[in-house]
Amino acid sequence: MAATIQSLLADHADNAPAIGGFDRDWLTYGALRQLTLDVRAALRKAGVGPQDRVAIVLPNGPEMATAFVTLAQSATTAPLNPAYREEEYAFYLQDLKAKAIILEDGYDGPALAAAQACGIAVLRLISDPQLAAGQFSLQASETNSPDGSAGPERDDIALILHTSGTTSRPKIVPLTQANIAASAIHIMDTLALTTEDRCLNVMPLFHIHGLIAAVTASLAAGASIWCSPGFDALRFFGWMRSSQPTWYTAVPTMHQALLTRAGRNSDVIEEVKLRFLRSSSASLPAQVMSELADTFKAPVIEAYGMTEAAHQMASNPLPPRPQKPGSVGIEAGPQVRIAHETENRLIDDVGEVVISGPNVTPGYESNEDANKSSFFEAQGRRWFRTGDKGQFDSDGYLQLTGRLKEIINRGGEKISPLEVDGVFMDHPAVGQVVTFALPHPKLGEEVAAAIVLREGQSADERELREFAATRMADFKVPRKVVILDEIPKGATGKMQRIGLAEKLGLVNPT
């Protein structure tokens, strides 16, 4: 098995297409390998060595894809969200101990101000739309003596990302060359990717989903990736016609947005026949999975991933094995088991999902407490606690019942938000739903739900609550239903339950 990102790309034909973009020629694998050597020389000239950390702040598109792939073969990459404010950049650059930052030529925004305040070297990415997609050169603001031409080894850190979640301070997740290579091969094998496949990428490339599932797994297979400038439901079907993909991967909210426009783009769906669609990074409602399959006439492969696993942990399989709506599938790379929620032992029941495998991070950086609570030894293996609650069915398919920290505790009664979501999604007027905890002075927490109605449909709070009351126990029925035009989402397009009550102004300030 390949042990580094460089080894993933080593054997593909020089003239095969690798990276594409709108109205651009394709960058070939031969050109990508040459670009890697050019980038390495530029980094070494700027004094950046194999273990040094380089932040990347670039818009979505082919240059962001090739910047990650090439830089990760010569240093440690740290992609950051282009939408951050200066204070956020300053925090992440200092927390990462970044030696340099990659910025577009001409960029004069908050990332530059933060880098200058932190005394970090600025390397400018210079591209030309007349050149092949993803082609660029690096220009350093100041140069130093070269620092060798070697690339990183298998245990060197290739990628650093920060977790988002319930902790006040994000945790640093280092992923080694071997972690990235293993995960790319796991995804390639799960999806049976070949040189004939092409991914239409709409995922942000500062996020593990796009970086590994769309880009790196495709490159591992010698396939091609057409890189969009970011998700846009209005432009997606035009991109689909231009790029002629065999698949795309997205989060559930993106799939749902595409379904609202699929009817008026049925000619494109008929013309560009997808081999499959992939969904990950959040739970895909069973009803949406079925509607996607019917609309695109292709299997929907829901996968289960997280940053600490270099993305993929489990996945629904390709046909002829069934795709089970409401399930995240079978283990797909690492070993997946169920552990007791508080005791360090594996169980054969409902409990916390744990994983062990070559794609799993060696541990959080500089966070002994988090490592102690997240990792344990059992049955001769090191297991990572995902924080998700779930169980396997009789066919070995994993059913998630929610995040342990998102379970709503209503006066001692535990409610899974995913269960409530599933009930509301059966209502014909409901397009999207996210169930969340609403603080309550006596019960601690009460159940609430935010809902977006389907285009042209109508329903009020009373009707929706009455519908839910016929399908689940009274204590699970939301006491508050908010109907919105759009549910607030995080930077990667995921709906976030924790803190939603505050975002919607449903909590009285103290």
C-alpha positions in Angstrom: 0.0 0.0 0.0 1.2 3.5 -0.8 2.7 5.2 2.2 3.0 8.8 1.0 1.0 11.2 -1.2 3.9 11.2 -3.7 3.7 7.4 -4.0 0.0 7.7 -4.8 0.7 9.7 -8.0 3.9 7.9 -9.1 2.6 5.4 -11.7 -0.1 7.3 -13.6 0.3 8.0 -17.3 2.0 11.4 -18.0 -0.6 12.4 -20.6 -3.7 11.4 -18.5 -5.9 14.3 -17.3 -5.7 15.0 -13.6 -7.1 18.5 -12.7 -9.7 20.5 -14.6 -11.7 23.7 -14.2 -14.2 25.9 -16.0 -13.0 26.9 -19.5 -9.5 25.6 -18.8 -7.3 23.0 -20.4 -6.6 19.9 -18.3 -3.5 19.6 -16.2 -2.0 16.2 -16.8 -0.4 13.8 -14.3 3.0 14.5 -15.9 2.5 18.2 -15.5 1.3 17.7 -11.9 4.5 15.8 -11.1 6.6 18.5 -12.6 4.7 21.2 -10.7 5.4 19.2 -7.5 9.2 19.5 -8.2 8.9 23.2 -9.0 6.9 23.9 -5.8 9.5 21.9 -3.8 12.3 24.0 -5.2 10.5 27.2 -4.5 9.8 26.1 -0.9 13.3 25.1 -0.3 14.6 28.4 -1.7 12.3 30.1 0.7 13.8 28.1 3.6 10.8 25.8 4.0 11.8 22.2 4.9 9.8 18.9 4.9 8.6 19.3 8.5 7.8 23.0 8.3 4.1 24.1 8.4 2.6 26.1 5.5 -0.8 27.7 5.8 -2.9 27.9 2.6 -5.5 30.6 2.1 -6.9 30.3 -1.4 -10.4 30.3 -3.0 -11.9 27.0 -4.2 -10.8 25.9 -7.6 -8.1 24.0 -9.4 -5.2 26.0 -7.9 -6.3 25.2 -4.4 -6.4 21.5 -5.3 -2.9 21.5 -6.9 -1.5 23.7 -4.1 -2.6 21.2 -1.5 -1.4 18.2 -3.4 2.0 19.6 -4.4 2.8 21.4 -1.1 1.8 18.2 0.9 4.6 16.4 -1.0 7.2 18.9 0.3 6.0 20.2 3.7 3.1 20.2 6.2 0.0 21.8 4.8 -2.6 23.7 6.8 -5.5 24.9 4.6 -7.6 27.7 6.2 -11.0 29.0 5.5 -10.8 32.1 3.2 -13.7 33.6 5.0 -11.9 34.0 8.4 -11.4 37.4 10.0 -7.9 38.8 10.8 -8.2 37.7 14.5 -9.1 34.2 13.5 -6.2 34.0 11.1 -3.8 35.3 13.8 -5.0 32.6 16.2 -4.7 29.7 13.7 -1.3 30.8 12.4 0.1 31.1 15.9 -1.5 27.9 17.0 -0.1 26.0 14.0 3.4 27.6 14.4 3.2 28.2 10.7 6.5 29.1 8.9 4.9 30.4 5.8 1.5 31.2 4.2 0.4 30.8 0.6 -1.7 33.7 -0.7 -2.9 34.6 -4.2 -0.9 37.2 -6.1 -2.6 40.6 -5.4 -4.5 39.4 -2.3 -4.5 42.2 0.3 -7.0 40.8 2.9 -7.0 39.8 6.5 -4.9 36.7 6.1 -2.0 38.9 4.8 -2.4 41.4 7.7 -2.4 38.5 10.2 0.7 36.9 8.6 2.6 40.2 8.6 1.6 40.8 12.3 2.9 37.3 13.1 6.1 37.7 11.2 5.3 34.8 8.8 6.8 34.5 5.4 4.4 35.2 2.6 4.6 33.1 -0.6 2.5 34.4 -3.5 0.7 32.0 -5.8 0.8 33.3 -9.4 -1.6 31.7 -11.9 -2.7 32.4 -15.5 -6.2 31.5 -16.8 -4.6 30.8 -20.2 -2.5 27.9 -18.7 -3.8 24.5 -17.7 -6.1 24.3 -14.7 -4.2 24.3 -11.5 -0.9 25.4 -13.0 0.9 28.0 -10.9 4.3 29.3 -9.6 5.3 30.4 -6.2 7.1 33.7 -5.4 8.6 34.4 -2.0 8.8 37.8 -0.5 12.3 37.0 0.6 14.6 34.0 -0.1 17.0 32.0 2.0 19.4 29.2 1.2 18.0 26.0 -0.2 17.1 23.4 2.4 17.4 20.1 0.5 15.3 18.5 -2.1 13.8 15.5 -0.2 10.1 15.0 0.4 8.5 14.0 3.6 8.5 10.4 4.9 5.5 8.2 5.7 5.3 9.3 9.4 5.8 13.0 8.7 2.7 15.2 9.0 1.1 16.0 5.7 -2.0 17.9 6.8 -3.0 19.7 9.9 -6.7 20.7 10.5 -8.5 22.1 13.5 -11.6 20.4 14.8 -14.8 22.4 15.2 -17.2 21.3 17.9 -18.3 21.9 21.4 -14.9 22.8 22.9 -14.1 26.5 23.3 -10.6 25.9 21.8 -10.3 23.9 18.6 -8.1 20.8 18.8 -5.2 20.4 16.4 -5.5 17.2 14.3 -2.3 16.1 12.6 -2.6 13.6 9.7 0.5 11.8 8.5 1.5 11.0 5.0 0.5 7.4 5.7 -2.9 8.5 7.1 -3.7 10.4 4.0 -2.5 7.7 1.6 -4.4 5.0 3.5 -7.7 7.0 3.5 -7.4 7.8 -0.2 -6.9 4.1 -1.1 -9.8 3.1 1.2 -12.1 5.6 -0.6 -10.8 4.6 -4.0 -11.5 0.9 -3.2 -15.0 1.6 -1.8 -16.0 3.6 -4.9 -14.2 1.3 -7.3 -12.6 4.4 -8.9 -10.6 3.9 -12.1 -8.8 6.1 -14.6 -12.2 6.4 -16.4 -13.8 8.2 -13.5 -14.2 12.0 -13.1 -15.3 13.8 -9.9 -17.1 17.1 -10.1 -15.9 18.8 -6.9 -18.1 21.3 -5.1 -16.8 20.8 -1.6 -14.6 23.5 0.0 -11.0 22.5 -0.2 -10.0 23.6 3.2 -12.1 20.7 4.5 -11.2 17.0 4.8 -14.2 15.9 2.7 -13.1 17.7 -0.4 -9.4 17.3 0.1 -9.4 13.5 0.6 -12.6 12.1 -0.9 -12.8 14.3 -4.0 -9.2 15.2 -4.8 -6.7 12.7 -3.2 -8.8 9.5 -3.7 -9.3 10.4 -7.4 -5.6 11.0 -7.9 -4.8 7.7 -6.2 -6.9 6.0 -8.9 -5.4 8.0 -11.8 -8.8 9.5 -12.3 -9.6 13.2 -12.9 -11.2 16.0 -10.8 -13.0 19.0 -12.2 -12.8 21.7 -9.6 -15.6 24.2 -9.3 -15.1 27.6 -7.6 -17.4 26.5 -4.8 -20.9 25.1 -4.4 -23.6 26.9 -6.4 -26.9 25.1 -7.1 -27.7 27.6 -9.9 -24.5 26.7 -11.8 -24.1 23.1 -10.9 -25.9 21.5 -13.8 -24.1 23.7 -16.2 -20.8 22.5 -14.7 -22.1 19.0 -14.9 -22.6 19.4 -18.7 -19.2 21.0 -19.1 -17.2 18.5 -17.0 -19.0 15.3 -17.9 -18.4 13.7 -14.4 -19.1 10.1 -13.4 -19.7 11.2 -9.8 -19.8 14.0 -7.3 -19.6 14.2 -3.5 -21.4 16.7 -1.3 -23.0 17.3 2.1 -26.7 16.7 2.6 -27.7 20.4 2.4 -26.0 20.6 -1.0 -27.8 17.5 -2.3 -31.1 19.0 -1.1 -30.5 22.3 -2.8 -29.8 20.4 -6.1 -33.0 18.4 -5.8 -34.9 21.7 -5.8 -33.4 22.5 -9.3 -33.3 19.0 -10.7 -36.7 19.1 -12.4 -35.7 21.9 -14.7 -32.4 20.3 -15.5 -33.7 16.8 -16.4 -32.0 17.0 -19.8 -28.6 17.4 -18.2 -29.3 14.5 -15.8 -30.3 12.3 -18.8 -27.3 13.4 -20.9 -24.6 13.0 -18.1 -25.3 9.7 -16.6 -23.6 9.4 -13.2 -22.2 6.1 -12.0 -23.1 7.1 -8.4 -23.5 10.1 -6.0 -21.7 10.3 -2.7 -22.9 12.0 0.5 -20.9 12.5 3.7 -20.0 14.8 6.6 -23.5 14.8 8.0 -26.4 12.5 8.2 -28.4 12.1 5.0 -32.1 11.8 5.7 -33.4 8.5 4.3 -36.1 10.3 2.3 -33.5 12.5 0.6 -31.3 9.5 -0.2 -34.3 7.8 -2.0 -35.2 11.0 -3.8 -31.7 11.5 -5.1 -31.5 7.9 -6.3 -34.8 8.3 -8.2 -33.9 11.7 -9.6 -30.4 10.9 -10.8 -31.1 7.3 -11.7 -27.9 6.3 -9.8 -27.0 4.7 -6.5 -26.4 7.1 -3.6 -23.4 6.1 -1.5 -23.7 7.6 2.0 -20.4 7.6 3.8 -19.4 8.3 7.4 -16.3 10.3 7.9 -14.5 12.7 10.3 -11.2 14.7 10.4 -9.5 12.4 12.9 -9.9 9.5 10.5 -8.6 11.4 7.5 -12.3 11.3 6.4 -13.8 7.9 5.7 -14.7 5.3 8.3 -17.8 3.5 6.9 -19.7 3.6 3.7 -22.7 2.2 1.9 -21.3 -0.1 -0.7 -21.8 0.0 -4.5 -24.3 -2.3 -6.1 -25.0 -5.2 -6.2 -24.8 -4.8 -2.4 -27.7 -2.7 -1.1 -27.5 1.0 -0.1 -29.6 1.3 3.1 -31.3 4.7 3.6 -30.7 5.8 7.2 -27.5 3.8 7.5 -23.9 4.9 7.0 -23.1 1.5 5.6 -20.4 -1.1 6.4 -16.8 -0.5 7.7 -14.8 0.9 4.8 -11.1 1.0 5.7 -10.6 1.1 9.4 -12.1 -1.4 11.8 -15.3 0.0 13.2 -16.7 -1.3 16.5 -19.0 -0.2 19.4 -17.6 0.7 22.8 -19.1 1.3 26.2 -19.7 5.1 26.5 -17.7 5.5 29.7 -15.7 2.2 30.1 -12.7 1.4 27.9 -14.1 -1.9 26.5 -15.9 -3.0 23.3 -19.5 -4.2 23.5 -22.1 -5.8 21.2 -24.9 -3.3 21.7 -25.8 0.3 21.3 -22.9 2.5 22.4 -20.1 4.8 21.1 -18.7 4.2 17.7 -14.9 3.6 17.8 -12.4 3.0 15.0 -8.9 1.7 14.6 -6.8 1.7 11.4 -3.9 3.2 9.3 -6.0 6.3 8.5 -6.5 7.3 12.1 -4.6 10.3 13.5 -1.7 9.5 15.8 -3.3 11.9 18.3 -4.2 15.5 19.0 -1.3 17.8 19.2 -0.3 19.2 22.6 -3.6 18.0 24.2 -2.9 15.2 26.7 -6.4 15.4 28.2 -8.2 15.1 24.8 -5.9 12.1 23.9 -6.6 10.4 27.2 -10.3 10.7 26.8 -10.4 9.9 23.0 -8.1 6.9 22.7 -7.9 3.6 24.6 -6.4 0.1 24.2 -8.6 -3.0 23.8 -8.2 -6.4 22.1 -4.6 -5.5 21.1 -5.6 -2.4 19.2 -5.7 1.3 19.8 -9.2 2.7 19.4 -10.4 6.2 18.8 -13.7 7.4 20.2 -15.8 9.2 17.6 -18.3 10.8 19.9 -21.1 9.3 17.8 -23.7 6.9 19.2 -24.8 3.9 17.1 -25.2 0.2 16.5 -24.8 -2.4 13.8 -27.8 -4.2 12.3 -27.8 -7.9 11.5 -26.3 -7.2 8.0 -23.3 -5.3 9.5 -24.6 -1.9 8.5 -23.9 0.9 11.0 -26.9 3.0 12.2 -26.0 6.2 13.9 -28.4 7.6 16.5 -26.7 10.9 17.0 -23.7 12.7 18.5 -23.4 11.9 22.2 -23.0 15.7 22.9 -26.0 16.4 20.7 -28.4 14.0 22.5 -31.1 16.1 24.1 -31.6 15.4 27.8 -35.2 16.5 28.6 -35.4 16.1 32.4 -33.6 12.7 32.2 -35.4 11.5 29.0 -32.9 11.2 26.2 -34.0 12.1 22.7 -32.0 11.5 19.5 -32.2 14.6 17.2 -31.8 12.3 14.2 -34.9 10.3 15.1 -37.0 13.5 15.2 -35.5 14.7 11.9 -36.5 11.5 10.3 -40.1 11.8 11.4 -40.5 15.4 10.1 -38.9 14.4 6.8 -41.9 12.2 6.1 -44.1 15.2 6.0 -44.7 16.1 2.3 -44.1 19.9 2.9 -40.8 19.5 4.8 -37.6 20.0 2.7 -35.0 20.3 5.5 -35.1 19.9 9.2 -32.6 20.1 12.1 -33.7 19.2 15.6 -31.8 20.8 18.5 -31.8 21.4 22.2 -33.6 24.5 23.6 -32.5 25.4 27.2 -35.4 25.0 29.7 -35.3 26.3 33.3 -36.8 23.2 34.9 -36.1 20.3 32.5 -32.6 21.4 31.5 -33.3 21.0 27.8 -36.4 20.9 25.6 -36.8 19.6 22.1 -37.0 22.2 19.2 -36.8 22.0 15.5 -36.0 24.3 12.6 -37.7 23.5 9.3 -37.4 24.7 5.7 -40.5 24.0 3.7 -40.4 22.6 0.1 -40.9 25.1 -2.6 -44.6 25.8 -3.2 -45.6 23.9 0.0 -47.2 25.3 3.1 -47.5 24.1 6.7 -47.6 25.9 10.1 -46.1 25.0 13.5 -49.3 23.5 14.8 -49.8 21.2 11.8 -46.2 20.0 12.0 -46.3 19.3 15.7 -49.5 17.4 15.3 -48.0 15.3 12.5 -45.0 14.5 14.7 -47.2 13.6 17.7 -48.9 10.8 15.7 -45.5 9.2 15.0 -43.5 9.4 18.3 -43.8 9.6 22.0 -45.1 12.9 23.4 -41.8 13.8 25.1 -39.9 13.6 21.8 -42.3 16.0 20.0 -40.7 19.5 19.7 -42.3 22.1 21.9 -41.0 24.7 19.5 -41.0 24.5 15.7 -39.4 27.4 13.8 -40.1 27.7 10.0 -37.3 29.4 8.2 -36.3 30.3 4.7 -32.9 28.9 5.3 -31.2 27.1 8.2 -27.9 28.6 9.4 -25.0 26.4 8.3 -21.3 26.2 9.0 -18.5 27.0 6.6 -18.6 23.5 5.0 -22.4 23.6 4.4 -23.3 21.4 7.4 -26.2 22.3 9.6 -25.0 22.6 13.2 -27.3 21.6 16.1 -25.2 22.8 19.0 -25.7 26.5 19.6 -28.6 26.7 17.1 -31.0 28.0 19.8 -28.7 31.0 20.4 -28.2 31.6 16.6 -31.9 31.7 16.1 -32.4 34.1 19.0 -34.5 31.6 21.0 -32.5 32.0 24.2 -33.0 34.9 26.5 -29.7 36.7 27.2 -28.6 36.5 30.8 
